[in-house]
Amino acid sequence: MAVVVVASVALKWFLEEEDTSHALALWDHWQRTSEPVMAPPIFRSEVTNVLHRGVRRQIFSQADAADVLGAIISMVSIREPSDLYDRALALTRSLEQEAAYDALYLALAEAEGCDMWTADRRFVRAAQDRFGSVRWIGEAP
């Protein structure tokens, strides 16, 4: 079975942050069980932006950011079902979200019939009762 991973989770595979250990445990589990890891197209933009901000703040070098970007992009396949954006728009409204970013990941998870993993507890609280496929990384196996 595949999984959808939010950019913030994938970034934790390389950047030491809160819940990095959970994110790494998930990655290890997915590798052991041969689960494909996927995300919607916005994933690449979100990862790139976070890395750019890290370079601007001199947290890491441009070369290190480029290496991390290349690695993350190679680890996650991008999927864009035809109804992704329409479904994300509906989910954003029904979950009363201010932005559609997380709903894009949830819409992909629905389309693929798999779990969506996030580090955003607020989104989990908003969605998990109605969408059991929304998982917080602290639930890592």
Sequence and secondary structure as in RCSB ss.txt:
>XXXX:A:sequence
MAVVVVASVALKWFLEEEDTSHALALWDHWQRTSEPVMAPPIFRSEVTNVLHRGVRRQIFSQADAADVLGAIISM
VSIREPSDLYDRALALTRSLEQEAAYDALYLALAEAEGCDMWTADRRFVRAAQDRFGSVRWIGEAP
>XXXX:A:secstr
  EEE HHHHHTTTS  TTHHHHHHHHHHHHHTT  EEE THHHHHHHHHHHHHHHTTSS HHHHHHHHHHHHHH
SEE   TTHHHHHHHHHHHTT S SHHHHHHHHHHHHTSEEEES HHHHHHHTTT TTEEEGGG  
